[in-house]
Amino acid sequence: VGTGGDNTYEQREVPEELSGVKVKAVAAGSYHTLALTEDGRVFAWGSSAINVSGQMGLVSIPAEVQAVQGNIKLIAAGSCMSAVVTNSNHVIIWGRDASQLGTIPDGLGNIEAIGLTNNCVVVLNDEGNVTVRGNTACSTVPSELNGNTVAIAVGMNHWLALKKDGTVSITGDNGQLRRCENIKNRNDVRAIVGGWQFAGAILADGSVRGWGRVPVGDNPVGDDNAGYELMAAGANIRAFTCTVLGGVGGLPAVCAMQGDGAIKIAASNSFTIAPITDQFNFLTVPGDNADLSGLEVAGYNLAPAFAAGTTAYTVNIPNDVSSVEITATTADSGATMKINGTAATSGSAVTVDNLAVGENTVVVQVTATDWTVVKTYTLTVK
């Protein structure tokens, strides 16, 4: 973990215990940071408001979180709050305003993402369902999101949800929404981010656009409806994030990683620094590849021979054989797959049994990581 910039609230004081430790995620609040290590431990440093008068104090890890160290899979940081999700999908929130959010119930399924605004907590599970607790302006979940959400992002007092069709829902305080709700006009969004009165998106063409308080220059490309271009498609942006608070000129700063590993910052004074791919592993923007790279039936030959672009196959087996082992491998390791409606792991054999004499249809369905593309392969076993 490396830091730079202002250190008024000791937000650059990375714990010595993190030296040489592999970190898989970081989360930043207004003046504090969390880091999640590969072995499931969370570390915190910096400061946060500790009472309603705004008095600042150093952040710490409470006993409830210390008790689950080594068993943490997700972290989140809000303005004055922090959160973790354990491997058993239990949510723990602490900080000045945590008591106002209510309790996130257990039993939400496999939680894939969590975010903290200034006044609510947003949780997404692997079935595409969103749960929100907190301020009434933020806690209503639009009905069209349930089972249809692929990603969430949070701003200061608002949150966003990316839907399977590439459109975005935005919920929160009206003052926040008036500035950035036009992100809802796009249907080509692949990743989202929120900031102070700001909403940003990576589009299908690889460009980054923003709505609301947008850090653009004197001659911006775009408008309030389509969004202002912060980074052109040629930059090949793979991942991005945004500051929680407004920076210079009251505008948030957007930090993104280009395809060549260079870090590009859109702020009042934008700049690009040298590639740093030798130091970090970055998450990539969700892709639209729903191809298989391999399909095999143990002991038998497919007809025709497998090719990613071919979606229908036949395999002949003896009449006295009632089960086969099928191995399907996705071209994109992040894509998900089902065989005859049951979730399957790429590259792992699945037993298909109760085969009858005659034709038996096996359906392999692959969903791309951005959820916008679903491809179906059909295997007829006879």
PAKE-954067 format. One line per field, with one value per residue (C-alpha): z negated, x, y. Coordinates in Angstrom, 1 decimal. Layout:
zz = Z:...
xx = X:...
yy = Y:...
***
This chain:
zz = 0.0:0.9:0.2:1.0:0.5:-2.5:-6.0:-8.2:-9.7:-9.5:-6.5:-5.1:-8.1:-6.8:-9.6:-9.8:-10.0:-6.4:-5.2:-2.8:-3.2:-0.1:0.0:2.3:1.6:0.2:-0.7:-1.4:-3.4:-3.8:-5.9:-6.7:-4.8:-5.1:-3.6:-3.2:-3.0:-1.0:-4.2:-5.2:-7.7:-7.8:-8.8:-9.3:-9.5:-9.4:-11.2:-11.2:-12.9:-16.2:-17.2:-15.7:-16.3:-13.9:-16.4:-14.7:-16.2:-14.9:-13.4:-15.0:-14.6:-17.1:-19.1:-17.0:-13.9:-15.6:-16.4:-12.7:-11.5:-9.0:-8.0:-6.1:-2.3:-1.6:-3.0:-2.6:-3.8:-3.9:-5.1:-8.8:-8.8:-7.9:-7.1:-6.6:-5.2:-6.6:-4.7:-6.2:-4.8:-8.1:-7.8:-10.5:-10.4:-12.8:-13.0:-14.0:-12.1:-12.1:-14.7:-12.4:-9.6:-11.4:-11.2:-7.9:-8.4:-7.9:-5.3:-2.3:-0.4:1.0:0.7:3.6:3.0:0.2:0.2:-2.4:-1.6:-4.2:-5.5:-4.2:-3.5:-0.2:0.3:3.5:3.5:6.3:7.4:8.4:5.4:3.5:-0.2:-1.6:-5.2:-6.4:-5.5:-4.0:-0.9:-0.1:-1.5:1.1:3.6:7.1:7.9:11.3:9.5:7.8:9.7:12.3:10.7:11.6:9.7:7.2:6.5:3.8:3.7:0.7:0.3:3.2:4.7:8.2:9.5:12.9:14.5:16.9:19.8:19.4:17.9:14.5:11.6:9.1:5.7:2.9:1.7:4.3:4.1:5.2:7.9:9.7:10.6:11.9:12.5:16.3:16.2:16.5:20.1:21.1:22.1:22.8:19.3:18.3:14.9:12.5:9.8:7.4:5.8:4.2:6.3:9.1:11.1:13.5:16.0:18.2:21.5:23.9:26.1:23.2:22.6:19.2:18.8:15.8:14.7:11.9:10.5:13.3:13.3:16.9:18.5:20.3:23.4:22.3:24.7:24.1:22.2:19.1:20.9:22.6:19.9:20.2:21.5:18.9:20.7:24.4:25.7:26.9:23.3:22.9:19.2:17.3:13.8:12.0:8.7:7.4:4.3:1.6:1.1:3.5:4.0:5.7:6.8:5.0:7.7:7.2:8.7:10.8:10.9:13.6:14.9:18.6:20.5:20.4:16.6:16.5:13.9:15.3:13.0:14.1:11.7:11.7:12.9:14.7:15.4:16.2:14.4:15.7:15.9:12.6:13.7:12.0:8.6:8.6:9.9:11.0:11.5:15.1:16.5:16.9:20.4:22.9:23.8:23.3:25.4:24.4:25.0:24.6:24.4:23.8:23.0:21.3:23.5:26.5:29.5:30.3:33.8:35.2:33.4:30.9:32.1:30.0:32.7:33.1:30.6:31.5:31.1:31.0:29.2:29.6:26.7:26.2:25.2:21.9:20.8:18.6:17.6:19.0:17.6:19.4:19.0:20.3:20.0:20.4:22.5:19.9:16.5:14.9:16.9:15.2:16.5:16.0:17.3:17.6:15.3:12.5:11.8:13.0:12.5:15.6:16.4:13.9:14.9:14.3:14.3:16.4:15.6:16.1:19.8:21.8:25.0:27.8:27.8:24.6:24.7:22.5:22.4:21.5:20.8:20.4:19.1:19.7:16.7:17.7:17.8:21.1:23.2:22.7:25.1:25.2:26.4:27.0:26.8:28.0:26.4:28.2
xx = 0.0:1.3:-0.1:0.6:-0.9:-2.1:-1.5:-3.5:-5.5:-2.8:-4.4:-1.0:0.2:0.0:0.3:3.8:2.1:1.1:4.8:5.3:1.8:-0.3:-3.4:-6.4:-8.6:-8.6:-11.5:-11.3:-13.5:-13.2:-10.0:-9.5:-8.6:-9.2:-7.1:-8.1:-5.3:-5.3:-5.7:-8.9:-7.7:-8.6:-6.4:-7.5:-5.7:-6.4:-9.1:-12.9:-15.5:-16.4:-19.4:-22.0:-19.9:-17.3:-14.6:-12.0:-10.3:-8.1:-10.0:-9.6:-10.8:-13.6:-13.6:-16.5:-14.3:-11.2:-13.1:-13.5:-10.1:-8.9:-12.5:-13.3:-14.0:-15.3:-14.7:-16.3:-15.6:-18.0:-17.5:-17.4:-18.1:-16.5:-17.9:-16.8:-18.5:-17.3:-17.0:-20.3:-21.9:-22.4:-22.2:-20.5:-20.6:-18.9:-18.3:-20.0:-23.3:-23.4:-26.2:-28.5:-28.4:-30.1:-29.0:-28.2:-29.9:-28.2:-29.6:-29.1:-27.3:-23.7:-22.8:-20.7:-20.5:-21.1:-21.0:-21.5:-22.8:-22.9:-26.3:-27.0:-25.4:-26.0:-25.5:-25.6:-25.8:-24.8:-28.4:-28.6:-30.6:-30.0:-30.6:-30.4:-30.6:-30.4:-31.9:-35.4:-34.2:-31.7:-33.3:-36.0:-34.9:-36.5:-38.4:-36.7:-33.3:-34.2:-32.5:-31.3:-28.3:-24.7:-22.9:-23.4:-21.6:-22.1:-21.6:-21.8:-25.6:-26.7:-26.1:-26.2:-27.0:-25.9:-28.5:-28.0:-29.2:-26.4:-28.7:-28.2:-30.6:-29.8:-31.3:-30.8:-31.1:-32.8:-30.0:-27.6:-29.8:-30.6:-27.0:-26.2:-29.5:-29.0:-26.7:-30.0:-30.2:-27.3:-27.8:-24.2:-22.7:-20.2:-19.0:-20.1:-18.7:-20.2:-18.7:-19.7:-22.8:-21.2:-21.9:-19.4:-19.5:-17.2:-19.0:-19.0:-16.5:-14.0:-14.5:-15.3:-18.1:-19.4:-22.6:-23.1:-20.0:-17.7:-14.0:-13.7:-11.7:-12.8:-13.9:-15.7:-16.8:-20.4:-23.4:-25.6:-27.7:-25.1:-22.5:-19.2:-16.2:-13.5:-11.3:-11.6:-12.2:-8.6:-7.4:-8.7:-9.8:-9.8:-10.8:-11.7:-12.7:-13.7:-13.0:-15.7:-15.4:-15.0:-11.4:-9.9:-12.8:-15.3:-15.0:-14.4:-11.3:-11.6:-8.7:-8.5:-6.1:-5.5:-4.9:-1.1:-1.1:-0.8:-2.9:-4.9:-6.6:-9.4:-9.4:-9.0:-5.4:-5.5:-2.3:-1.0:1.8:4.0:2.7:2.8:1.8:4.8:3.5:-0.2:-2.8:-5.9:-9.5:-10.7:-13.8:-16.5:-16.3:-19.0:-17.3:-19.7:-17.8:-16.6:-13.0:-13.6:-16.3:-15.6:-17.5:-15.2:-14.5:-16.5:-16.0:-18.1:-19.5:-18.5:-15.2:-15.4:-15.1:-16.2:-18.5:-20.3:-23.1:-24.7:-23.1:-23.9:-22.2:-23.1:-22.9:-23.8:-27.4:-26.4:-24.6:-26.8:-24.4:-21.5:-19.0:-19.1:-16.4:-17.1:-14.5:-15.3:-13.1:-13.4:-12.5:-14.9:-17.9:-20.5:-22.0:-24.9:-25.3:-28.9:-29.9:-27.4:-24.4:-21.1:-17.5:-15.4:-13.0:-14.6:-16.4:-20.1:-22.0:-25.1:-27.1:-30.5:-29.8:-32.5:-32.1:-32.6:-31.8:-31.0:-30.4:-27.8:-27.8:-24.7:-25.5:-22.7:-23.2:-20.6:-19.1:-21.0:-24.3:-25.3:-24.4:-25.7:-24.7:-26.2:-24.5:-26.6:-25.2:-27.4:-26.4:-27.8
yy = 0.0:3.5:6.9:10.5:14.0:15.8:14.3:16.6:13.8:11.1:9.6:8.8:6.8:3.3:0.7:-0.9:-4.2:-3.9:-3.8:-6.7:-7.9:-8.6:-6.4:-7.3:-4.3:-0.7:1.6:5.3:7.5:11.3:11.1:7.4:4.3:0.5:-2.2:-5.9:-8.4:-11.6:-13.6:-11.8:-9.2:-5.5:-2.6:1.0:4.3:8.1:10.0:10.4:12.6:11.0:13.1:15.4:18.5:17.2:16.5:14.3:11.2:8.4:5.4:2.0:-1.6:-2.4:-5.6:-7.1:-6.8:-8.0:-11.2:-12.0:-11.0:-13.6:-14.2:-11.0:-10.9:-7.3:-3.8:-0.4:3.1:6.0:9.6:8.8:5.0:1.7:-1.8:-5.3:-8.5:-11.8:-15.0:-16.1:-12.9:-11.2:-7.3:-5.2:-1.4:1.0:4.7:7.9:7.4:3.6:3.4:5.4:2.8:0.0:-3.6:-5.4:-8.8:-12.1:-14.4:-12.1:-14.8:-14.5:-10.8:-9.6:-5.8:-3.3:0.5:3.3:6.7:9.5:8.1:4.6:1.2:-0.6:-4.4:-6.5:-10.3:-12.7:-13.1:-9.4:-8.3:-5.0:-4.3:-0.8:0.5:4.1:7.5:7.3:9.3:6.5:3.4:2.7:0.1:0.5:-2.7:-3.2:-3.8:-7.0:-9.9:-7.4:-5.6:-6.4:-3.6:-0.9:2.4:5.1:8.8:11.2:11.0:8.8:5.4:3.9:0.4:-0.9:-3.2:-6.1:-4.1:-1.5:1.2:2.8:3.5:6.3:6.8:9.4:12.9:15.2:17.7:15.1:13.6:16.8:17.2:13.7:11.8:12.0:9.1:7.2:8.3:5.9:2.3:1.5:1.6:-1.1:0.2:2.9:5.2:7.8:10.9:14.1:15.2:13.1:10.0:8.5:5.6:3.6:3.1:0.3:2.2:2.4:6.1:7.6:10.1:12.1:13.8:16.4:18.1:17.1:17.8:19.1:21.9:25.1:23.3:20.1:17.4:16.4:17.9:17.4:14.8:12.5:13.2:15.0:13.1:12.8:10.2:9.3:5.8:5.5:5.6:2.0:2.5:-0.8:0.4:3.6:5.2:8.6:10.8:10.9:14.7:17.6:18.6:21.7:24.0:21.8:19.1:15.4:13.7:10.6:8.2:5.5:2.9:2.7:-0.4:0.2:0.4:4.2:6.0:8.9:11.4:13.7:16.7:20.4:19.7:16.4:14.5:11.0:9.2:6.4:2.8:0.9:-2.6:-4.0:-3.0:-3.7:-6.1:-4.2:-5.3:-5.1:-3.6:-6.3:-7.8:-9.0:-12.3:-15.2:-17.8:-21.2:-22.0:-25.7:-28.3:-32.0:-35.2:-37.6:-40.7:-39.5:-37.2:-34.2:-33.7:-31.3:-30.7:-27.9:-24.3:-21.3:-20.0:-23.3:-23.7:-27.0:-30.4:-34.1:-37.0:-40.7:-43.1:-46.8:-47.5:-49.0:-45.7:-43.6:-40.8:-38.7:-36.3:-32.9:-30.3:-26.8:-24.0:-20.3:-18.1:-15.3:-16.7:-14.2:-15.4:-17.6:-20.8:-23.2:-26.7:-27.8:-24.9:-25.7:-23.5:-25.0:-24.2:-23.5:-26.3:-28.7:-31.9:-32.1:-35.4:-35.5:-38.6:-40.3:-40.4:-42.2:-44.2:-41.7:-38.0:-36.1:-32.4:-30.7:-26.9:-25.0:-21.3:-18.8:-15.3:-12.6:-10.7:-7.5:-9.6:-8.0:-11.1:-14.7:-17.5:-20.9:-24.1:-27.2:-30.7:-33.6:-36.9:-40.0
***
